[in-house]
């Protein structure tokens, strides 16, 4: 159970990025910034990551191995491994309930 927080991430060119910022509600989003704001502090990011991790474990029955949740100013990232696409979908749905669907990247691999 690892959690990373993208506060001082480096981009592809090695430059440091700014810490988390408030979500601006991208194009076509059905959720506005008031409904699903990005955490503004490390403590809030930790709480959101822990809540998402708990929800994913509960909804999938713990079937996602090496589950890793990262919360950064760019959104929420899920990583891990599972046996079925259905399990991956369950994990994504559980995370979307807490993070909003326009900020979630599901990198869980089906193996």
C-alpha positions as CSV (number, residue, x, y, z in Angstrom):
1,X,0.0,0.0,0.0
2,X,2.0,3.0,-1.3
3,X,0.7,6.5,-1.8
4,X,2.5,9.3,-3.6
5,X,1.6,12.9,-3.6
6,X,2.5,15.0,-6.6
7,X,3.6,18.1,-4.8
8,X,6.9,18.9,-6.6
9,X,6.6,16.5,-9.5
10,X,9.0,16.8,-12.4
11,X,7.7,17.0,-15.9
12,X,9.1,15.1,-18.9
13,X,11.8,17.7,-19.4
14,X,12.9,17.5,-15.7
15,X,11.5,20.8,-14.7
16,X,9.7,21.1,-11.4
17,X,6.0,21.7,-11.5
18,X,3.9,23.7,-9.1
19,X,2.1,22.1,-6.2
20,X,-1.5,21.2,-6.3
21,X,-4.0,23.8,-7.6
22,X,-7.8,24.2,-7.6
23,X,-9.5,22.3,-10.3
24,X,-10.9,24.5,-13.0
25,X,-13.6,22.1,-14.3
26,X,-12.3,21.3,-17.8
27,X,-14.2,21.3,-21.1
28,X,-17.2,19.0,-21.2
29,X,-17.0,18.3,-17.5
30,X,-20.3,17.7,-15.7
31,X,-18.7,18.4,-12.4
32,X,-17.7,21.9,-11.4
33,X,-14.8,23.0,-9.2
34,X,-17.2,23.4,-6.2
35,X,-18.2,19.7,-6.3
36,X,-14.8,18.1,-6.7
37,X,-12.0,20.6,-5.9
38,X,-8.5,19.3,-5.9
39,X,-7.0,19.2,-2.4
40,X,-5.0,22.4,-1.5
41,X,-2.9,20.9,1.3
42,X,-0.8,17.7,1.7
43,X,-3.1,16.7,4.5
44,X,-6.2,16.9,2.3
45,X,-4.4,15.0,-0.5
46,X,-3.5,12.3,2.0
47,X,-7.1,12.0,3.2
48,X,-8.4,11.9,-0.4
49,X,-5.9,9.2,-1.4
50,X,-6.7,7.1,1.7
51,X,-10.4,7.5,1.0
52,X,-10.1,6.4,-2.6
53,X,-7.8,3.5,-1.7
54,X,-10.3,2.3,0.9
55,X,-13.2,2.6,-1.5
56,X,-11.4,0.7,-4.2
57,X,-10.4,-2.1,-1.8
58,X,-14.0,-2.3,-0.6
59,X,-15.6,-2.3,-4.0
60,X,-13.2,-4.8,-5.5
61,X,-12.9,-7.0,-2.4
62,X,-9.2,-6.3,-2.3
63,X,-8.7,-7.8,-5.7
64,X,-6.3,-5.0,-6.9
65,X,-2.8,-6.0,-6.1
66,X,-0.1,-3.4,-5.3
67,X,-2.8,-0.7,-5.3
68,X,-1.3,2.8,-5.5
69,X,-3.2,6.0,-5.4
70,X,-1.5,9.3,-6.4
71,X,-3.2,12.7,-5.9
72,X,-1.6,15.6,-7.7
73,X,-2.7,18.9,-9.1
74,X,-3.3,17.1,-12.4
75,X,-5.8,14.7,-10.8
76,X,-6.0,11.3,-9.3
77,X,-4.0,8.3,-10.7
78,X,-4.7,4.6,-9.9
79,X,-2.0,2.0,-10.3
80,X,-2.0,-1.7,-9.6
81,X,-2.7,-5.1,-11.0
82,X,-5.9,-7.2,-11.2
83,X,-7.1,-10.3,-13.0
84,X,-10.1,-9.0,-14.9
85,X,-11.3,-5.9,-16.8
86,X,-14.4,-6.0,-14.6
87,X,-12.3,-5.5,-11.5
88,X,-10.5,-2.6,-13.2
89,X,-13.9,-1.0,-14.0
90,X,-15.1,-1.5,-10.4
91,X,-11.9,0.2,-9.1
92,X,-12.4,3.1,-11.5
93,X,-16.1,3.6,-10.5
94,X,-15.2,3.6,-6.8
95,X,-12.5,6.2,-7.3
96,X,-14.8,8.3,-9.6
97,X,-17.3,8.7,-6.8
98,X,-14.7,10.5,-4.7
99,X,-12.6,12.3,-7.3
100,X,-14.9,13.2,-10.2
101,X,-14.6,11.4,-13.5
102,X,-12.7,14.1,-15.4
103,X,-9.6,14.0,-13.2
104,X,-9.1,10.3,-12.9
105,X,-6.5,8.2,-14.8
106,X,-6.8,4.5,-14.3
107,X,-3.4,2.8,-14.9
108,X,-4.5,-0.5,-13.3
109,X,-3.1,-3.3,-15.5
110,X,-5.1,-6.5,-16.2
111,X,-2.8,-9.5,-16.1
